[in-house]
Amino acid sequence: MTHVAIETVIMAPLLILQIFLLPMVATTMTSYWTDNSRQVAVQDTANQLAGVIQQLYISLNTKEVLNGTIRWTSTLPTEVVSYPYNVSASLHTSLGSNSSKILILQVKLRVAGNTATTSVAFGSNVLWNEESVFESDSSTAAIEVQKKSDGTLSFSFK
């Protein structure tokens, strides 16, 4: 009978520990998985938007396209994992001698706070309105590109 008492003394604390430890570990793992999947979704949205901007640049940076303004109305989802997002951008000149420009896009979920960054490479003939912000849940969310007579392409979020 002494074996039963020793087993009870050893097993009872282990069972109580498991009662508290299992939900804590499960919650931590679920939270980690949710945050990672949300981060992947935000990065995917950033990459899609960068692809659209790159395509606009490639399409309009030809002599065949006349001066004027084009507006791409967003076809991206208004929410990423049930959260609306904002996109801001900043244009930087590369350090190399070719004077190309790099657009850094930053997508941020408004409530969750997840952020993803991506970049787009341009030639030297690009301007960007850095004060413009893309708001995903806006009914007028768009990218506007103005081609000027000197071949300069001026981009902005609307």
Backbone as a chain_set.jsonl record, in Angstrom:
{"seq": "MTHVAIETVIMAPLLILQIFLLPMVATTMTSYWTDNSRQVAVQDTANQLAGVIQQLYISLNTKEVLNGTIRWTSTLPTEVVSYPYNVSASLHTSLGSNSSKILILQVKLRVAGNTATTSVAFGSNVLWNEESVFESDSSTAAIEVQKKSDGTLSFSFK", "coords": {"N": [[0.801, -1.191, 0.0], [2.061, 1.203, 0.408], [3.124, 1.986, -1.964], [1.017, 3.042, -3.482], [0.437, 5.423, -2.12], [2.826, 6.846, -2.514], [2.816, 7.058, -5.294], [0.549, 8.636, -5.616], [1.347, 10.983, -4.359], [3.373, 11.783, -6.078], [2.13, 11.87, -8.643], [-0.172, 13.529, -8.419], [0.655, 16.34, -8.21], [1.831, 16.538, -10.769], [-0.342, 16.128, -12.5], [-1.923, 18.335, -11.821], [-0.178, 20.359, -12.655], [-0.176, 19.867, -15.418], [-2.796, 20.546, -16.019], [-2.767, 23.32, -15.862], [-0.591, 23.984, -17.502], [-0.989, 22.938, -20.142], [-3.218, 24.446, -21.394], [-1.985, 26.965, -21.384], [0.294, 26.62, -23.032], [-0.968, 25.85, -25.404], [-2.421, 28.187, -26.003], [-0.329, 30.015, -26.386], [0.978, 28.886, -28.608], [-1.072, 29.011, -30.527], [-1.469, 31.774, -30.708], [1.033, 32.561, -31.709], [0.997, 31.241, -34.215], [-1.21, 32.506, -35.417], [-0.333, 35.184, -35.554], [1.883, 34.884, -37.243], [0.651, 33.916, -39.613], [-0.934, 36.117, -40.226], [1.083, 37.969, -40.712], [2.254, 36.903, -43.027], [0.116, 37.223, -44.804], [-0.08, 40.033, -44.897], [2.407, 40.678, -46.014], [2.092, 39.476, -48.495], [0.075, 41.073, -49.595], [1.474, 43.507, -49.742], [3.43, 42.809, -51.628], [1.785, 42.302, -53.862], [0.753, 44.865, -54.374], [3.123, 46.224, -54.931], [3.806, 44.914, -57.283], [1.758, 45.786, -58.965], [2.317, 48.54, -59.115], [4.845, 48.423, -60.302], [4.149, 47.313, -62.779], [2.534, 49.375, -63.808], [4.484, 51.357, -64.107], [6.244, 50.165, -65.993], [4.497, 49.878, -68.155], [3.755, 52.539, -68.77], [6.116, 53.877, -69.201], [7.059, 54.334, -71.847], [7.659, 55.549, -75.187], [5.489, 55.427, -76.82], [3.229, 55.836, -75.301], [1.193, 58.508, -74.643], [1.235, 61.833, -73.12], [-0.51, 62.412, -70.041], [-3.014, 61.403, -67.61], [-3.425, 58.539, -65.657], [-5.478, 56.291, -63.855], [-5.449, 53.783, -61.536], [-7.794, 51.852, -60.167], [-8.221, 50.309, -57.095], [-8.064, 46.807, -56.908], [-7.455, 45.204, -54.946], [-8.024, 43.345, -51.9], [-10.194, 44.815, -49.412], [-9.649, 44.327, -46.824], [-7.194, 42.667, -44.843], [-6.934, 39.626, -43.478], [-9.226, 40.218, -41.957], [-8.71, 42.849, -41.124], [-8.521, 46.31, -41.833], [-6.132, 48.179, -43.812], [-3.325, 50.431, -44.173], [-1.257, 52.014, -46.601], [1.884, 53.361, -47.049], [4.421, 55.234, -48.761], [7.805, 55.79, -49.802], [10.217, 57.453, -51.751], [13.446, 56.796, -52.886], [16.695, 57.708, -54.005], [18.996, 55.67, -55.669], [22.304, 54.648, -54.655], [24.094, 54.15, -56.613], [25.691, 54.875, -59.822], [23.818, 55.047, -61.813], [21.547, 56.445, -61.193], [19.0, 55.395, -60.594], [15.769, 54.894, -59.064], [14.331, 53.91, -55.965], [11.384, 52.697, -54.67], [9.996, 52.449, -51.562], [7.612, 50.565, -50.085], [5.298, 50.489, -47.441], [3.173, 48.497, -45.725], [0.62, 48.498, -43.392], [-1.313, 46.972, -40.929], [-4.187, 48.323, -39.496], [-5.395, 47.865, -36.902], [-4.249, 45.503, -35.814], [-1.532, 45.959, -36.174], [0.525, 44.712, -37.584], [3.234, 44.889, -39.876], [4.489, 45.2, -43.161], [7.118, 45.395, -45.503], [8.181, 46.326, -48.725], [9.874, 46.694, -51.899], [10.211, 48.664, -54.926], [11.761, 48.983, -58.024], [12.727, 51.719, -60.046], [13.327, 53.789, -62.965], [15.197, 56.837, -63.5], [13.279, 58.746, -63.952], [11.046, 59.18, -62.253], [8.647, 60.423, -59.967], [7.286, 60.713, -56.678], [4.465, 61.238, -54.68], [4.918, 61.695, -51.517], [3.31, 62.266, -49.395], [0.909, 61.12, -49.805], [-1.469, 58.585, -48.955], [-2.506, 55.243, -49.027], [-5.563, 53.985, -48.356], [-7.108, 51.129, -47.493], [-9.852, 50.556, -47.077], [-11.175, 52.621, -48.218], [-13.517, 53.877, -50.533], [-12.557, 55.035, -52.765], [-9.97, 54.208, -53.171], [-6.944, 54.216, -54.858], [-4.328, 54.272, -57.362], [-2.656, 56.871, -58.829], [-1.209, 57.979, -61.809], [0.674, 60.361, -63.429], [1.741, 61.247, -66.551], [4.163, 63.321, -67.733], [5.128, 65.892, -70.117], [7.89, 65.823, -70.427], [8.487, 63.193, -70.023], [8.516, 62.355, -67.427], [7.207, 60.436, -64.771], [4.712, 60.794, -62.495], [3.745, 59.554, -59.529], [1.089, 58.743, -57.226], [-0.832, 57.913, -54.307], [-4.337, 57.705, -54.119]], "CA": [[0.0, 0.0, 0.0], [2.898, 2.402, 0.409], [3.339, 2.388, -3.356], [-0.116, 3.867, -3.895], [0.607, 6.748, -1.509], [3.944, 7.516, -3.191], [2.352, 7.398, -6.64], [-0.393, 9.741, -5.486], [2.13, 12.176, -4.029], [4.122, 12.183, -7.274], [1.25, 12.102, -9.79], [-1.136, 14.613, -8.213], [1.209, 17.623, -8.667], [2.035, 16.501, -12.222], [-1.646, 16.323, -13.133], [-2.3, 19.742, -11.62], [0.702, 21.132, -13.533], [-0.663, 19.696, -16.782], [-4.056, 21.275, -16.151], [-2.44, 24.72, -16.114], [0.421, 24.129, -18.535], [-1.512, 22.636, -21.468], [-3.895, 25.601, -22.003], [-1.035, 28.055, -21.585], [1.106, 26.291, -24.208], [-1.857, 25.891, -26.569], [-2.709, 29.591, -26.282], [0.889, 30.625, -26.924], [1.198, 28.36, -29.961], [-2.113, 29.549, -31.396], [-1.168, 33.188, -30.9], [2.198, 32.616, -32.592], [0.563, 30.838, -35.541], [-2.087, 33.555, -35.929], [0.491, 36.337, -35.888], [2.686, 34.549, -38.424], [-0.206, 33.854, -40.798], [-1.313, 37.499, -40.507], [2.27, 38.605, -41.292], [2.379, 36.404, -44.402], [-0.942, 37.858, -45.59], [0.287, 41.441, -45.093], [3.521, 40.699, -46.963], [1.528, 39.137, -49.799], [-0.603, 42.285, -50.071], [2.528, 44.463, -50.109], [4.033, 42.35, -52.884], [0.818, 42.506, -54.936], [0.715, 46.294, -54.67], [4.395, 46.546, -55.585], [3.704, 44.402, -58.644], [0.878, 46.695, -59.723], [3.064, 49.78, -59.352], [5.899, 48.101, -61.273], [3.501, 47.156, -64.09], [2.163, 50.707, -64.28], [5.709, 52.03, -64.545], [6.724, 49.546, -67.24], [3.53, 50.16, -69.222], [3.688, 53.951, -69.119], [7.453, 54.413, -69.471], [7.396, 54.122, -73.261], [7.379, 56.722, -76.017], [4.191, 55.252, -77.466], [2.178, 56.324, -74.405], [1.184, 59.965, -74.649], [1.09, 62.511, -71.832], [-1.849, 62.348, -69.471], [-3.146, 60.822, -66.283], [-4.107, 57.247, -65.58], [-5.851, 55.97, -62.478], [-5.715, 52.37, -61.286], [-8.665, 51.675, -59.008], [-7.775, 49.118, -56.382], [-8.753, 45.519, -56.952], [-6.966, 44.458, -53.787], [-9.06, 43.229, -50.864], [-10.261, 45.96, -48.508], [-9.137, 43.886, -45.523], [-6.273, 41.532, -44.791], [-7.251, 38.857, -42.273], [-10.282, 40.973, -41.264], [-8.245, 44.162, -40.668], [-8.172, 47.265, -42.889], [-4.711, 48.526, -43.783], [-2.835, 51.641, -44.831], [0.025, 51.862, -47.294], [2.634, 54.594, -47.282], [5.562, 54.965, -49.633], [8.841, 56.825, -49.893], [11.082, 57.264, -52.91], [14.859, 57.039, -52.59], [17.614, 57.585, -55.13], [20.024, 54.664, -55.37], [23.648, 55.194, -54.479], [24.891, 53.863, -57.796], [25.859, 55.958, -60.789], [22.745, 55.052, -62.808], [20.498, 57.312, -60.629], [17.682, 54.776, -60.512], [15.066, 55.214, -57.824], [13.727, 52.782, -55.263], [10.196, 53.033, -53.901], [9.8, 51.562, -50.415], [6.211, 50.514, -49.68], [5.078, 49.937, -46.111], [1.776, 48.151, -45.49], [0.418, 48.321, -41.958], [-2.677, 46.704, -40.479], [-4.537, 49.405, -38.566], [-5.671, 47.444, -35.532], [-3.295, 44.485, -35.363], [-0.203, 46.551, -36.141], [1.513, 44.017, -38.414], [3.785, 45.738, -40.922], [5.313, 44.539, -44.173], [7.808, 46.355, -46.36], [8.702, 45.798, -49.988], [10.426, 47.787, -52.702], [10.021, 48.655, -56.371], [12.841, 49.715, -58.692], [12.322, 52.581, -61.153], [14.369, 54.578, -63.595], [15.399, 58.15, -62.876], [12.217, 59.668, -64.355], [9.866, 58.953, -61.42], [8.382, 61.232, -58.782], [6.261, 60.102, -55.83], [3.885, 62.115, -53.668], [5.139, 60.947, -50.276], [2.269, 62.583, -48.417], [-0.295, 60.358, -50.107], [-1.627, 57.331, -48.216], [-3.497, 54.323, -49.581], [-6.412, 53.428, -47.308], [-7.746, 49.986, -48.147], [-11.303, 50.538, -46.974], [-11.731, 53.784, -48.902], [-14.177, 53.508, -51.787], [-11.816, 55.661, -53.862], [-8.557, 53.804, -53.104], [-6.405, 54.084, -56.212], [-2.989, 54.801, -57.653], [-2.751, 57.779, -59.965], [0.077, 58.245, -62.452], [0.613, 61.427, -64.418], [2.905, 61.285, -67.436], [4.388, 64.695, -68.155], [5.689, 66.021, -71.466], [9.318, 65.477, -70.414], [8.614, 61.757, -69.777], [8.483, 62.082, -65.994], [5.998, 59.783, -64.277], [4.454, 61.236, -61.136], [2.84, 58.597, -58.885], [0.547, 59.06, -55.911], [-2.012, 57.181, -53.861], [-5.543, 58.544, -54.031]], "C": [[0.851, 1.265, 0.0], [3.156, 2.893, -1.005], [2.222, 3.293, -3.856], [0.031, 5.282, -3.336], [1.725, 7.52, -2.196], [3.527, 7.933, -4.597], [1.401, 8.584, -6.607], [0.353, 11.043, -5.204], [2.879, 12.686, -5.261], [3.18, 12.61, -8.395], [0.299, 13.289, -9.604], [-0.554, 15.973, -8.627], [1.441, 17.662, -10.182], [0.721, 16.714, -12.975], [-2.115, 17.773, -12.988], [-1.462, 20.645, -12.517], [0.223, 21.046, -14.98], [-1.96, 20.456, -17.017], [-3.781, 22.748, -16.468], [-1.514, 24.907, -17.309], [-0.135, 23.92, -19.945], [-2.274, 23.822, -22.071], [-2.948, 26.77, -22.273], [-0.194, 27.83, -22.842], [0.25, 26.368, -25.469], [-2.175, 27.332, -26.964], [-1.499, 30.281, -26.909], [1.138, 30.167, -28.358], [0.176, 28.913, -30.945], [-1.859, 31.015, -31.696], [-0.003, 33.367, -31.866], [1.796, 32.286, -34.028], [-0.296, 31.927, -36.18], [-1.284, 34.768, -36.364], [1.325, 36.072, -37.13], [1.84, 34.496, -39.688], [-0.677, 35.252, -41.2], [-0.145, 38.225, -41.178], [2.472, 38.175, -42.743], [1.333, 37.071, -45.3], [-0.623, 39.328, -45.871], [1.425, 41.552, -46.11], [3.035, 40.393, -48.376], [0.82, 40.355, -50.409], [0.415, 43.336, -50.51], [3.163, 44.082, -51.44], [3.088, 42.536, -54.068], [0.771, 43.978, -55.35], [1.998, 46.746, -55.364], [4.389, 46.076, -57.035], [2.844, 45.29, -59.527], [1.623, 47.979, -60.075], [4.161, 49.557, -60.39], [5.302, 47.961, -62.683], [3.059, 48.497, -64.658], [3.386, 51.448, -64.825], [6.181, 51.477, -65.893], [5.804, 49.887, -68.407], [3.576, 51.605, -69.691], [5.036, 54.551, -69.492], [7.909, 54.065, -70.887], [7.032, 55.376, -74.041], [6.007, 56.644, -76.671], [3.039, 55.786, -76.616], [2.292, 57.839, -74.32], [1.046, 60.523, -73.237], [-0.349, 62.392, -71.347], [-1.82, 61.687, -68.108], [-3.905, 59.515, -66.377], [-4.349, 56.937, -64.113], [-6.17, 54.489, -62.401], [-6.543, 52.278, -60.016], [-8.361, 50.328, -58.393], [-8.685, 47.919, -56.593], [-8.28, 44.629, -55.808], [-8.087, 44.341, -52.758], [-9.029, 44.435, -49.923], [-9.748, 45.613, -47.122], [-8.173, 42.729, -45.715], [-6.512, 40.85, -43.448], [-8.184, 39.679, -41.365], [-9.84, 42.316, -40.696], [-8.015, 45.075, -41.871], [-6.702, 47.672, -42.739], [-4.46, 49.847, -44.485], [-1.51, 51.324, -45.499], [0.636, 53.243, -47.445], [3.862, 54.236, -48.11], [6.543, 56.125, -49.578], [9.802, 56.453, -51.011], [12.5, 57.672, -52.564], [15.674, 56.885, -53.869], [18.703, 56.59, -54.752], [21.396, 55.32, -55.314], [24.534, 54.981, -55.7], [24.911, 55.025, -58.765], [24.698, 56.044, -61.781], [21.536, 55.888, -62.382], [19.098, 56.71, -60.691], [17.067, 55.109, -59.16], [14.393, 53.97, -57.273], [12.542, 53.295, -54.449], [10.043, 51.993, -52.796], [8.329, 51.676, -49.998], [6.116, 49.896, -48.299], [3.577, 49.754, -45.914], [1.623, 47.864, -44.004], [-1.053, 48.064, -41.661], [-3.021, 47.712, -39.397], [-4.689, 48.936, -37.134], [-4.594, 46.498, -35.017], [-1.871, 45.002, -35.302], [0.855, 45.82, -36.945], [1.944, 44.924, -39.56], [4.618, 44.899, -41.873], [5.903, 45.614, -45.072], [8.291, 45.642, -47.609], [9.197, 46.974, -50.817], [10.178, 47.559, -54.187], [11.142, 49.494, -56.977], [12.294, 50.475, -59.895], [13.561, 53.156, -61.821], [14.436, 55.942, -62.917], [14.249, 59.121, -63.126], [10.934, 59.529, -63.529], [9.84, 59.928, -60.249], [7.286, 60.515, -57.991], [5.777, 61.128, -54.817], [3.927, 61.374, -52.336], [4.108, 61.247, -49.204], [0.998, 61.783, -48.655], [-0.28, 59.024, -49.362], [-2.74, 56.527, -48.868], [-4.274, 53.722, -48.417], [-7.288, 52.35, -47.927], [-9.259, 50.029, -48.125], [-11.959, 51.779, -47.576], [-12.349, 53.333, -50.221], [-13.448, 54.091, -52.996], [-10.334, 55.284, -53.856], [-8.03, 53.528, -54.512], [-4.956, 54.547, -56.238], [-3.147, 55.659, -58.896], [-1.352, 58.055, -60.492], [-0.136, 59.319, -63.509], [1.902, 61.392, -65.228], [3.014, 62.697, -67.99], [5.079, 64.729, -69.516], [7.177, 65.677, -71.529], [9.554, 63.995, -70.123], [8.615, 61.379, -68.306], [7.151, 61.459, -65.618], [5.835, 60.168, -62.809], [3.364, 60.343, -60.535], [2.298, 59.17, -57.588], [-0.602, 58.105, -55.596], [-3.166, 58.164, -53.8], [-6.553, 57.859, -53.15]], "O": [[0.355, 2.321, -0.393], [3.382, 4.083, -1.221], [2.491, 4.236, -4.6], [-0.239, 6.248, -4.05], [1.59, 8.72, -2.437], [3.847, 9.036, -5.041], [1.451, 9.445, -7.486], [0.013, 12.088, -5.76], [3.0, 13.895, -5.456], [3.424, 13.632, -9.037], [0.003, 13.985, -10.575], [-1.229, 16.708, -9.349], [1.265, 18.708, -10.807], [0.695, 17.416, -13.986], [-2.642, 18.359, -13.934], [-1.988, 21.603, -13.084], [0.218, 22.051, -15.69], [-2.189, 20.958, -18.117], [-4.499, 23.351, -17.267], [-1.641, 25.884, -18.047], [0.223, 24.666, -20.856], [-1.98, 24.18, -23.212], [-3.093, 27.478, -23.27], [0.004, 28.757, -23.627], [0.694, 26.893, -26.49], [-2.193, 27.654, -28.152], [-1.644, 31.047, -27.862], [1.471, 30.978, -29.222], [0.523, 29.248, -32.077], [-2.022, 31.448, -32.836], [-0.048, 34.231, -32.742], [2.208, 32.978, -34.959], [-0.127, 32.235, -37.359], [-1.531, 35.323, -37.435], [1.458, 36.949, -37.984], [2.27, 34.982, -40.735], [-0.805, 35.541, -42.39], [-0.353, 39.007, -42.105], [2.822, 38.995, -43.592], [1.637, 37.441, -46.434], [-0.874, 39.812, -46.974], [1.401, 42.43, -46.972], [3.514, 40.986, -49.342], [0.959, 40.625, -51.602], [0.233, 43.982, -51.541], [3.404, 44.944, -52.285], [3.531, 42.887, -55.161], [0.752, 44.293, -56.54], [1.954, 47.564, -56.283], [4.908, 46.763, -57.915], [3.163, 45.517, -60.694], [1.56, 48.445, -61.213], [4.382, 50.404, -61.255], [5.884, 48.436, -63.659], [3.192, 48.736, -65.858], [3.32, 52.086, -65.875], [6.48, 52.236, -66.815], [6.271, 50.154, -69.515], [3.449, 51.871, -70.886], [5.08, 55.646, -70.053], [9.014, 53.561, -71.087], [6.195, 56.167, -73.606], [5.427, 57.667, -77.035], [1.99, 56.147, -77.149], [3.341, 58.382, -73.973], [0.777, 59.789, -72.286], [-1.282, 62.285, -72.143], [-0.76, 61.444, -67.531], [-4.903, 59.407, -67.09], [-3.541, 57.27, -63.246], [-7.047, 53.994, -63.109], [-6.062, 52.584, -58.925], [-8.256, 49.323, -59.096], [-9.907, 48.01, -56.473], [-8.652, 43.46, -55.715], [-9.005, 45.161, -52.752], [-7.968, 45.005, -49.668], [-9.445, 46.506, -46.33], [-8.32, 41.92, -46.631], [-6.305, 41.457, -42.397], [-7.948, 39.809, -40.164], [-10.543, 42.875, -39.854], [-7.375, 44.66, -42.838], [-6.111, 47.524, -41.669], [-5.273, 50.316, -45.282], [-0.743, 50.482, -45.032], [-0.016, 54.177, -47.911], [4.284, 53.08, -48.15], [6.17, 57.274, -49.342], [10.152, 55.286, -51.19], [12.735, 58.75, -52.019], [15.377, 56.036, -54.709], [19.265, 56.654, -53.658], [21.61, 56.404, -55.858], [25.609, 55.572, -55.8], [24.237, 56.035, -58.559], [24.603, 57.023, -62.522], [20.587, 56.019, -63.154], [18.116, 57.439, -60.827], [17.754, 55.547, -58.236], [13.948, 53.097, -58.019], [12.683, 54.212, -53.641], [9.971, 50.795, -53.069], [7.865, 52.748, -49.608], [6.775, 48.895, -48.015], [2.811, 50.718, -45.931], [2.388, 47.092, -43.425], [-1.928, 48.825, -42.076], [-2.23, 47.933, -38.48], [-4.148, 49.569, -36.228], [-4.085, 46.673, -33.91], [-1.079, 44.545, -34.478], [1.998, 46.275, -36.986], [1.127, 45.638, -40.141], [5.356, 44.006, -41.456], [5.257, 46.621, -45.363], [8.75, 44.501, -47.554], [8.956, 48.129, -50.464], [9.966, 46.435, -54.641], [11.435, 50.589, -56.496], [11.498, 49.942, -60.668], [14.68, 53.032, -61.322], [13.803, 56.165, -61.885], [14.244, 60.217, -62.565], [9.842, 59.739, -64.058], [10.864, 60.216, -59.629], [6.463, 59.801, -58.562], [6.579, 61.805, -54.173], [3.076, 60.529, -52.06], [4.045, 60.54, -48.198], [0.106, 61.765, -47.807], [0.773, 58.416, -49.164], [-3.788, 57.069, -49.217], [-3.698, 53.025, -47.582], [-8.118, 52.637, -48.79], [-9.894, 49.576, -49.077], [-13.17, 51.962, -47.452], [-11.777, 52.51, -50.936], [-13.701, 53.68, -54.129], [-9.524, 55.974, -54.475], [-8.588, 52.721, -55.256], [-4.439, 55.124, -55.282], [-3.709, 55.217, -59.897], [-0.428, 58.328, -59.726], [-1.009, 59.203, -64.369], [3.001, 61.493, -64.684], [2.092, 63.206, -68.627], [5.557, 63.704, -70.001], [7.67, 65.278, -72.584], [10.703, 63.575, -69.987], [8.706, 60.197, -67.974], [6.097, 61.893, -66.082], [6.711, 59.902, -61.986], [2.214, 60.371, -60.972], [2.954, 59.978, -56.931], [-1.251, 57.567, -56.492], [-2.975, 59.332, -53.462], [-7.644, 58.387, -52.936]]}, "num_chains": 1, "name": "protein.A"}
